[in-house]
Amino acid sequence: MARQKSKHFSYISVPSKIIPFHHSLLFKSLKSSPVQTIQFSTSPKLFVLLLFFLLFLTFQLGIHLPFPPVPCSPLFSNAASSRQSIHIWQRVDVSSNVSNEFWKQPNGMAYRPCLEFSEEYRLQSVVMAANKKKYLLVVASGGLNQQKLEIVDAVVIARILGAALVVPILQVNPIWGDESEFSDIFDFEHFRKVLADDVQVVSSLPSTHIMARIVTDKETPLLKSPQQIRSRYLKRFNREGVLLLRGLNNKLSKDLPKDLQKLRCKVAFQALKFTAPIREFGNKLAARMRSRGPYLALHLRVEKDVWIRTGCLPGLSPESDKIIQVQRKLHPELLTGRSNMSSHERKLAGQCPLTALEVSRLLKALGAQSNTIIFWAGGKPFGGPEALQSLTSEFPNFYNKEDLALPGELTLFENKSSILAAIDYIVCEQSDIFMPSHGGNMGHLLQGSRAFAGHKKFISPNKRQMIPYFLDPTLTESEFNRILKSLHENSLGQPELKMDGARRDVTAYPVPECMCNDTDTRSTV
């Protein structure tokens, strides 16, 4: 992506209150005097005396010279408000943050990626490569991160059925209206090459299968095991040659044979790579954050539709709560979970997104200082900027991609919600610490990718246990902070070993199926 040409000083954002009225008068008088100009070149002593006189005026009269105290980076030129302009112009001193316990990374126990497949799996790959009779079509729905998870499962199902996978179709979401195709978001060639030994990936159906009768279900059932999948589809699939699956979200079992679990990790963490333009721009924004020091990334779920769907209330005002309640009654089909629970009961059960105030108090309890640099991802907050005020007032160095981008840089991605979500994902993935305010597919995938990258710090808010303490007015601030810090000692992204009988998705918890340490004998990749 070509950088727009502009003069360097156009990037500088200086609040008007920094430049007093008499500042311009001083420099105007200097510029209008030819005598002074001559003396500068002919009398160095006079120049030194005049410079001393200017410095004297600066301290005695409060005159500010027209230079910022530190070089002003062009990376943060288009601040969205005067609040942001001030904090972008004044470089933040984060030297105390670097040594702060808050930034300490968890003990990854030397776990590293291990994706070597069994000999049986590799032999099956040879047989599958010669079979070009069956093709799986998949329609992935939802937002970007749900689509990624459905694509992961599509690859696994293609492997189970011994079929080639036609590049997945991304369903146009009625909420966002993004018509991006797979190759607009993901690097297709990379996807195909990485999976070459696992599943054949093709760009379209071959001419021999275009007129085939497609095997499909009105609704994809729960797929509990490879045996069930083969029993349900293989006979018809072998006969017709084309199978279409849609609505795969959470339909495939999380408890699969080890080789298929490794394949899940391989797709999620290695094969699904964003296109070069998306990666370049996401990396550029991450570098702009990184240039100011270590940073925390938040995924805030405070949009209107989130409050409606979760059955929770934003608590901004009685009027805002009333709006959500009315919309929920008008659209009861949007409500997820049990409908007989009140919003208060949902909150106590840990089913509600954290509010901006709750996020702020949790971060402070965990040791975040007020000068912490924060990148936040998420949609438009219900209630506007005021909905985030309790967070931004405590942590004023608070930016999203719109704040970081230079004028015109986001123009290419207008009305491309999936691409914008991919950019958010990249900046969050590269952060020193990540924390979601509510569960969701983005947090799920980032938890897994950060673990796969060496267990980078990931704060999982323990909402069910901590919410009662938020509601207890008798606790002092120090008591509250001590309790919350204790509740999160084991929720900071450490390796979480799978207990016997537990069913956890390896795309969020890659240990032990996809990662090993020095106590294991498995090979690494």
C-alpha positions as CSV (number, residue, x, y, z in Angstrom):
1,M,0.0,0.0,0.0
2,A,1.5,3.3,-1.1
3,R,2.0,5.9,1.6
4,Q,0.3,9.2,1.0
5,K,2.8,12.0,0.4
6,S,2.6,14.8,2.9
7,K,4.9,17.2,4.6
8,H,6.3,16.0,7.9
9,F,5.1,18.9,9.9
10,S,1.5,18.2,8.9
11,Y,1.6,15.1,11.1
12,I,2.2,17.2,14.3
13,S,-0.8,17.7,16.4
14,V,-0.3,20.5,18.9
15,P,-3.1,21.7,21.2
16,S,-3.6,25.5,20.9
17,K,-3.2,26.1,24.6
18,I,0.5,25.2,24.3
19,I,1.2,28.2,22.0
20,P,0.6,31.5,23.8
21,F,-0.5,34.6,22.0
22,H,2.9,36.4,22.4
23,H,4.8,33.5,20.9
24,S,3.9,34.6,17.3
25,L,4.6,38.2,18.1
26,L,8.2,37.4,19.2
27,F,9.1,35.5,16.1
28,K,7.4,38.0,13.8
29,S,9.6,40.8,15.3
30,L,12.7,38.8,14.8
31,K,11.9,38.0,11.2
32,S,11.0,41.6,10.3
33,S,14.3,43.1,11.5
34,P,17.0,43.2,8.8
35,V,19.5,44.6,11.3
36,Q,19.3,41.4,13.4
37,T,19.8,39.3,10.4
38,I,23.1,41.1,9.5
39,Q,24.3,40.9,13.1
40,F,23.7,37.2,13.2
41,S,26.2,36.6,10.4
42,T,28.8,39.2,11.3
43,S,28.8,39.2,15.2
44,P,28.7,35.8,16.9
45,K,28.9,37.4,20.3
46,L,25.8,39.4,19.6
47,F,24.0,36.3,18.5
48,V,24.9,34.5,21.7
49,L,23.7,37.5,23.8
50,L,20.5,37.6,21.9
51,L,19.9,33.9,22.3
52,F,20.6,34.2,26.0
53,F,18.0,37.1,26.1
54,L,15.4,34.9,24.4
55,L,15.9,32.1,26.9
56,F,15.6,34.7,29.7
57,L,12.3,35.8,28.3
58,T,11.1,32.2,28.0
59,F,11.5,31.6,31.7
60,Q,10.5,35.0,33.0
61,L,7.5,35.6,30.8
62,G,6.3,32.1,30.1
63,I,7.1,32.3,26.4
64,H,7.2,28.8,24.8
65,L,9.6,28.2,22.0
66,P,8.1,26.4,19.0
67,F,9.7,23.0,19.5
68,P,8.1,20.0,21.3
69,P,10.1,18.6,24.2
70,V,10.7,15.4,22.2
71,P,10.6,14.7,18.5
72,C,6.9,14.3,17.5
73,S,6.3,11.0,15.6
74,P,4.4,11.2,12.4
75,L,2.9,7.9,13.2
76,F,0.1,9.4,15.3
77,S,-0.9,12.3,13.1
78,N,-4.7,12.0,12.8
79,A,-5.9,12.1,16.4
80,A,-9.6,11.8,16.5
81,S,-10.1,14.3,19.3
82,S,-8.4,17.0,21.3
83,R,-8.0,14.5,24.1
84,Q,-6.1,12.2,21.8
85,S,-4.1,15.0,20.2
86,I,-2.7,16.0,23.6
87,H,-1.6,12.5,24.5
88,I,-0.3,11.7,21.1
89,W,1.8,14.9,21.0
90,Q,3.3,14.3,24.5
91,R,5.3,11.1,24.3
92,V,4.4,8.9,27.2
93,D,7.1,7.9,29.7
94,V,6.6,4.1,30.0
95,S,10.0,3.3,31.5
96,S,8.4,2.5,34.9
97,N,5.9,0.2,33.1
98,V,8.5,-2.1,31.6
99,S,9.7,-3.3,35.0
100,N,6.1,-3.3,36.4
101,E,4.8,-6.8,37.4
102,F,1.8,-6.1,35.2
103,W,3.9,-6.7,32.1
104,K,5.5,-9.9,33.3
105,Q,4.9,-12.7,30.9
106,P,3.6,-16.1,32.2
107,N,5.8,-19.1,32.6
108,G,5.3,-21.0,29.3
109,M,7.0,-24.1,30.7
110,A,9.1,-24.2,27.5
111,Y,6.1,-25.5,25.4
112,R,6.6,-25.2,21.7
113,P,4.6,-26.2,18.6
114,C,4.7,-30.0,17.9
115,L,2.7,-31.0,14.8
116,E,4.3,-34.2,13.6
117,F,1.7,-36.6,12.4
118,S,1.6,-40.4,12.9
119,E,2.9,-42.8,10.3
120,E,-0.7,-44.0,9.6
121,Y,-1.8,-40.5,8.9
122,R,1.0,-39.9,6.5
123,L,0.3,-43.1,4.6
124,Q,-3.4,-42.1,4.3
125,S,-2.2,-38.8,2.8
126,V,-0.5,-40.6,-0.1
127,V,-3.7,-42.5,-0.9
128,M,-5.8,-39.3,-0.7
129,A,-3.6,-37.4,-3.0
130,A,-4.4,-39.9,-5.8
131,N,-8.2,-39.7,-5.2
132,K,-9.7,-36.8,-7.2
133,K,-13.3,-38.0,-7.2
134,K,-14.9,-36.3,-4.2
135,Y,-15.1,-32.5,-3.5
136,L,-16.4,-30.8,-0.4
137,L,-18.1,-27.4,-0.7
138,V,-18.5,-25.4,2.5
139,V,-20.3,-22.2,3.2
140,A,-18.8,-20.4,6.2
141,S,-21.1,-17.9,8.0
142,G,-20.9,-15.3,10.7
143,G,-18.2,-12.8,11.3
144,L,-14.5,-13.2,10.4
145,N,-13.5,-15.3,13.4
146,Q,-16.5,-17.6,13.3
147,Q,-15.7,-18.1,9.6
148,K,-12.1,-19.0,10.5
149,L,-13.3,-21.6,13.0
150,E,-15.7,-23.1,10.4
151,I,-12.9,-23.3,7.9
152,V,-10.8,-25.2,10.4
153,D,-13.6,-27.7,10.8
154,A,-14.2,-27.9,7.1
155,V,-10.6,-29.0,6.5
156,V,-10.9,-31.7,9.2
157,I,-14.1,-33.0,7.7
158,A,-12.6,-33.1,4.2
159,R,-9.7,-35.1,5.7
160,I,-12.1,-37.5,7.4
161,L,-14.0,-38.1,4.1
162,G,-11.0,-38.3,1.9
163,A,-12.2,-35.4,-0.2
164,A,-10.6,-32.4,-1.8
165,L,-11.8,-29.1,-0.4
166,V,-13.1,-26.4,-2.7
167,V,-12.0,-23.0,-1.4
168,P,-14.6,-22.1,1.2
169,I,-17.5,-19.7,0.3
170,L,-17.9,-16.8,2.8
171,Q,-21.6,-16.1,3.3
172,V,-22.5,-12.4,3.1
173,N,-23.5,-11.5,6.7
174,P,-26.8,-9.6,6.8
175,I,-25.6,-7.4,9.7
176,W,-22.3,-6.2,8.2
177,G,-23.0,-6.7,4.5
178,D,-19.4,-7.6,3.7
179,E,-19.1,-9.3,0.3
180,S,-15.4,-10.2,0.6
181,E,-14.4,-13.6,-0.7
182,F,-11.8,-16.0,0.8
183,S,-9.0,-14.7,-1.3
184,D,-9.8,-11.1,-0.4
185,I,-9.0,-12.0,3.2
186,F,-6.8,-15.0,3.3
187,D,-3.7,-15.9,1.3
188,F,-5.1,-18.8,-0.8
189,E,-1.8,-20.0,-2.2
190,H,-0.3,-20.2,1.3
191,F,-3.4,-22.0,2.5
192,R,-3.2,-24.6,-0.3
193,K,0.6,-25.2,0.1
194,V,0.6,-25.5,3.9
195,L,-2.2,-28.2,3.7
196,A,-0.8,-30.0,0.6
197,D,0.1,-33.1,2.7
198,D,-3.2,-33.1,4.5
199,V,-6.0,-32.1,2.2
200,Q,-6.1,-31.1,-1.5
201,V,-7.4,-27.6,-1.8
202,V,-8.8,-26.4,-5.2
203,S,-10.1,-23.0,-6.3
204,S,-13.2,-24.4,-7.9
205,L,-15.1,-27.6,-8.9
206,P,-13.6,-29.3,-11.9
207,S,-15.7,-29.5,-15.1
208,T,-16.4,-33.2,-14.5
209,H,-18.3,-32.3,-11.3
210,I,-20.1,-29.1,-12.2
211,M,-23.3,-30.9,-13.2
212,A,-23.2,-33.4,-10.4
213,R,-26.1,-33.8,-8.0
214,I,-25.0,-32.2,-4.7
215,V,-25.4,-34.1,-1.5
216,T,-26.4,-31.7,1.3
217,D,-28.4,-31.4,4.6
218,K,-31.0,-28.7,5.3
219,E,-29.1,-28.3,8.6
220,T,-25.8,-29.8,9.6
221,P,-26.2,-32.1,12.6
222,L,-23.8,-32.5,15.5
223,L,-20.8,-34.4,14.2
224,K,-19.5,-36.4,17.1
225,S,-16.8,-38.6,15.6
226,P,-15.1,-39.5,12.3
227,Q,-17.1,-42.8,12.3
228,Q,-20.4,-40.9,12.5
229,I,-19.4,-38.5,9.7
230,R,-18.4,-41.3,7.4
231,S,-21.6,-43.2,8.2
232,R,-23.8,-40.2,7.4
233,Y,-22.2,-39.0,4.2
234,L,-19.7,-41.3,2.7
235,K,-22.0,-43.6,0.7
236,R,-23.9,-40.8,-1.0
237,F,-20.7,-38.8,-1.3
238,N,-18.9,-41.6,-3.1
239,R,-21.9,-41.9,-5.5
240,E,-22.4,-38.2,-6.4
241,G,-19.0,-36.8,-5.9
242,V,-20.0,-33.4,-4.4
243,L,-21.0,-32.6,-0.8
244,L,-22.2,-29.2,0.4
245,L,-22.1,-28.3,4.1
246,R,-23.3,-25.1,5.7
247,G,-23.8,-23.9,9.3
248,L,-20.7,-25.7,10.7
249,N,-20.4,-23.4,13.8
250,N,-19.7,-25.6,16.8
251,K,-21.1,-28.7,15.0
252,L,-17.9,-30.8,14.9
253,S,-16.8,-32.5,18.1
254,K,-13.9,-31.0,20.0
255,D,-12.8,-34.4,21.1
256,L,-11.2,-36.0,18.0
257,P,-8.2,-38.4,17.4
258,K,-4.8,-36.8,18.0
259,D,-3.9,-36.4,14.3
260,L,-7.1,-34.5,13.6
261,Q,-6.5,-32.3,16.6
262,K,-3.1,-31.5,15.2
263,L,-4.6,-30.7,11.9
264,R,-7.0,-28.3,13.6
265,C,-4.0,-26.4,15.0
266,K,-2.2,-26.5,11.7
267,V,-5.1,-24.9,9.9
268,A,-5.8,-22.3,12.6
269,F,-2.2,-21.2,13.4
270,Q,-0.3,-21.9,10.2
271,A,-2.5,-22.2,7.1
272,L,-5.0,-19.4,7.6
273,K,-2.8,-16.4,7.0
274,F,-4.2,-13.0,6.0
275,T,-3.3,-11.5,2.6
276,A,-0.2,-9.5,2.2
277,P,-1.9,-6.0,2.1
278,I,-3.9,-6.8,5.3
279,R,-0.7,-8.1,7.0
280,E,1.3,-5.1,5.9
281,F,-1.2,-2.6,7.2
282,G,-1.9,-4.5,10.4
283,N,1.8,-4.7,11.1
284,K,2.1,-1.0,10.3
285,L,-0.5,-0.1,13.0
286,A,1.1,-2.5,15.5
287,A,4.5,-0.9,14.9
288,R,2.9,2.5,15.6
289,M,1.7,1.2,18.9
290,R,5.0,-0.5,19.6
291,S,7.0,2.7,18.9
292,R,5.6,4.1,22.1
293,G,6.5,1.1,24.3
294,P,4.8,-2.0,25.5
295,Y,1.0,-2.0,24.9
296,L,-2.1,-3.8,26.1
297,A,-4.9,-4.8,23.6
298,L,-8.5,-5.0,24.7
299,H,-11.4,-6.5,22.8
300,L,-14.4,-4.5,24.1
301,R,-17.9,-6.0,23.6
302,V,-20.1,-3.0,24.4
303,E,-22.0,-2.7,21.1
304,K,-25.8,-2.4,21.1
305,D,-26.4,-5.8,19.5
306,V,-24.2,-7.5,22.1
307,W,-26.3,-6.1,25.0
308,I,-29.4,-7.3,23.2
309,R,-28.1,-10.8,22.5
310,T,-26.6,-11.5,25.9
311,G,-29.7,-10.5,27.9
312,C,-27.6,-8.0,29.9
313,L,-27.9,-4.3,30.5
314,P,-25.2,-1.6,29.9
315,G,-26.0,0.2,33.1
316,L,-25.1,3.6,31.6
317,S,-28.5,5.1,32.6
318,P,-32.1,4.1,33.1
319,E,-32.8,5.4,29.6
320,S,-30.1,3.3,27.9
321,D,-31.3,0.1,29.8
322,K,-34.8,0.8,28.7
323,I,-33.8,1.0,25.0
324,I,-32.1,-2.4,25.3
325,Q,-35.0,-4.0,27.0
326,V,-37.5,-2.7,24.4
327,Q,-35.3,-4.0,21.5
328,R,-34.9,-7.4,23.2
329,K,-38.7,-7.7,23.4
330,L,-39.1,-6.8,19.8
331,H,-36.4,-9.4,18.7
332,P,-36.6,-12.3,21.2
333,E,-35.0,-14.6,18.6
334,L,-31.7,-12.7,19.1
335,L,-31.4,-13.7,22.8
336,T,-28.7,-16.4,23.4
337,G,-28.9,-18.7,26.4
338,R,-31.7,-19.2,28.8
339,S,-34.6,-16.6,28.5
340,N,-35.9,-17.1,32.0
341,M,-32.8,-15.5,33.7
342,S,-32.9,-11.8,34.6
343,S,-30.1,-9.5,33.6
344,H,-28.8,-9.5,37.2
345,E,-28.8,-13.3,37.4
346,R,-26.9,-13.4,34.1
347,K,-24.3,-10.9,35.4
348,L,-23.8,-13.0,38.6
349,A,-23.4,-16.1,36.5
350,G,-20.5,-14.4,34.6
351,Q,-22.5,-14.3,31.3
352,C,-22.4,-10.5,30.7
353,P,-19.7,-8.4,29.0
354,L,-17.6,-6.3,31.4
355,T,-18.5,-2.7,31.3
356,A,-15.9,0.0,30.8
357,L,-15.8,0.7,34.5
358,E,-15.4,-3.0,35.3
359,V,-12.5,-3.3,32.8
360,S,-10.9,-0.2,34.3
361,R,-11.1,-1.5,37.9
362,L,-9.9,-5.0,36.9
363,L,-6.8,-3.5,35.0
364,K,-5.9,-1.3,38.0
365,A,-6.3,-4.3,40.4
366,L,-3.9,-6.3,38.2
367,G,-1.3,-3.5,38.3
368,A,-1.9,-1.5,35.2
369,Q,-0.6,2.1,35.6
370,S,-2.5,5.1,34.3
371,N,0.1,5.7,31.6
372,T,-0.5,2.2,30.1
373,I,-0.8,2.3,26.4
374,I,-4.0,0.6,25.2
375,F,-5.2,-0.5,21.8
376,W,-8.9,-1.4,21.7
377,A,-10.8,-3.4,19.2
378,G,-14.5,-3.6,18.9
379,G,-17.6,-2.1,17.3
380,K,-19.2,1.3,18.0
381,P,-20.0,1.4,21.7
382,F,-23.7,1.7,22.6
383,G,-23.9,5.1,24.3
384,G,-21.1,6.7,22.2
385,P,-17.8,7.8,23.7
386,E,-19.4,8.4,27.0
387,A,-19.8,4.6,27.4
388,L,-16.0,4.3,27.6
389,Q,-15.4,7.4,29.7
390,S,-14.7,5.6,32.9
391,L,-12.0,3.6,31.1
392,T,-10.5,6.5,29.1
393,S,-10.4,8.8,32.1
394,E,-8.2,6.3,34.0
395,F,-6.1,5.2,30.9
396,P,-6.0,8.2,28.6
397,N,-3.5,6.6,26.2
398,F,-6.3,4.8,24.5
399,Y,-6.4,4.2,20.7
400,N,-8.1,2.2,18.0
401,K,-7.2,1.7,14.4
402,E,-9.0,4.9,13.4
403,D,-6.8,6.9,15.8
404,L,-3.6,5.2,14.5
405,A,-4.3,5.4,10.7
406,L,-3.1,8.4,8.7
407,P,-5.8,10.2,6.6
408,G,-6.9,8.0,3.7
409,E,-5.2,4.8,4.9
410,L,-8.5,3.2,5.9
411,T,-10.4,4.3,2.8
412,L,-9.5,1.1,0.9
413,F,-11.3,-1.0,3.6
414,E,-14.5,1.0,3.8
415,N,-17.6,-1.4,4.1
416,K,-15.2,-4.3,4.5
417,S,-15.9,-5.4,8.1
418,S,-14.1,-8.7,7.8
419,I,-10.9,-7.0,6.6
420,L,-11.2,-4.3,9.4
421,A,-11.6,-7.2,11.9
422,A,-8.5,-8.8,10.5
423,I,-6.5,-5.6,11.0
424,D,-7.8,-5.5,14.7
425,Y,-6.7,-9.1,15.1
426,I,-3.2,-8.5,13.9
427,V,-2.7,-5.5,16.2
428,C,-4.1,-7.5,19.2
429,E,-2.0,-10.5,18.3
430,Q,1.2,-8.5,18.5
431,S,0.4,-6.8,21.8
432,D,2.3,-7.6,25.0
433,I,-0.9,-8.4,26.8
434,F,-4.4,-9.1,25.5
435,M,-7.7,-9.2,27.4
436,P,-11.3,-9.7,26.1
437,S,-14.2,-8.1,28.0
438,H,-16.4,-11.0,27.0
439,G,-16.1,-14.5,25.5
440,G,-16.3,-14.8,21.8
441,N,-14.6,-16.2,18.7
442,M,-11.9,-13.5,18.5
443,G,-10.8,-14.0,22.1
444,H,-11.0,-17.8,21.6
445,L,-8.6,-17.7,18.6
446,L,-6.3,-15.1,20.1
447,Q,-6.0,-17.3,23.2
448,G,-4.9,-20.2,21.1
449,S,-2.6,-18.2,18.8
450,R,-0.8,-16.5,21.7
451,A,-0.4,-19.8,23.4
452,F,1.0,-21.4,20.2
453,A,3.4,-18.4,19.9
454,G,4.9,-19.2,23.3
455,H,2.1,-18.4,25.8
456,K,2.1,-14.6,25.5
457,K,0.1,-13.0,28.3
458,F,-3.6,-13.4,27.9
459,I,-5.9,-12.2,30.7
460,S,-9.1,-14.3,31.1
461,P,-11.5,-12.3,33.3
462,N,-12.9,-14.6,35.9
463,K,-16.3,-12.9,35.8
464,R,-18.3,-15.4,37.7
465,Q,-16.1,-15.2,40.8
466,M,-15.2,-11.5,40.6
467,I,-18.6,-9.9,39.9
468,P,-19.8,-10.2,43.5
469,Y,-16.8,-8.1,44.7
470,F,-17.7,-5.4,42.2
471,L,-21.1,-5.2,43.8
472,D,-19.8,-5.1,47.4
473,P,-19.6,-1.4,48.5
474,T,-18.0,-2.3,51.8
475,L,-14.7,-3.3,50.3
476,T,-11.8,-0.8,50.3
477,E,-9.9,-0.3,47.1
478,S,-6.9,-2.1,48.4
479,E,-9.0,-5.1,49.6
480,F,-10.7,-5.2,46.2
481,N,-7.4,-5.1,44.3
482,R,-5.9,-7.8,46.4
483,I,-8.9,-10.1,45.9
484,L,-9.0,-9.6,42.2
485,K,-5.3,-10.1,41.7
486,S,-5.6,-13.4,43.7
487,L,-8.5,-14.6,41.5
488,H,-6.5,-14.1,38.3
489,E,-3.2,-15.7,39.4
490,N,-3.9,-18.7,37.1
491,S,-5.8,-16.8,34.4
492,L,-2.9,-15.0,32.7
493,G,-2.2,-17.3,29.7
494,Q,-0.2,-20.0,31.4
495,P,-0.2,-23.5,29.8
496,E,-3.4,-25.2,30.8
497,L,-3.1,-29.0,30.7
498,K,-6.1,-31.0,29.6
499,M,-7.6,-33.0,32.4
500,D,-8.8,-36.5,31.8
501,G,-12.3,-36.5,30.2
502,A,-12.2,-32.7,29.5
503,R,-13.3,-31.6,26.1
504,R,-11.6,-28.4,25.1
505,D,-11.0,-26.9,21.7
506,V,-7.3,-27.1,20.7
507,T,-7.7,-23.8,18.8
508,A,-7.9,-22.2,22.2
509,Y,-6.0,-24.7,24.3
510,P,-3.2,-26.2,22.1
511,V,-1.5,-28.0,25.0
512,P,-0.9,-30.9,25.0
513,E,-2.1,-32.1,21.5
514,C,-0.3,-29.4,19.5
515,M,2.6,-28.4,21.8
516,C,5.3,-30.2,23.7
517,N,8.2,-29.3,26.0
518,D,11.5,-30.9,27.0
519,T,9.7,-33.7,28.9
520,D,8.1,-34.9,25.7
521,T,9.7,-36.9,22.9
522,R,7.6,-35.5,20.1
523,S,9.3,-33.6,17.3
524,T,8.7,-29.9,16.9
525,V,7.9,-27.8,13.8
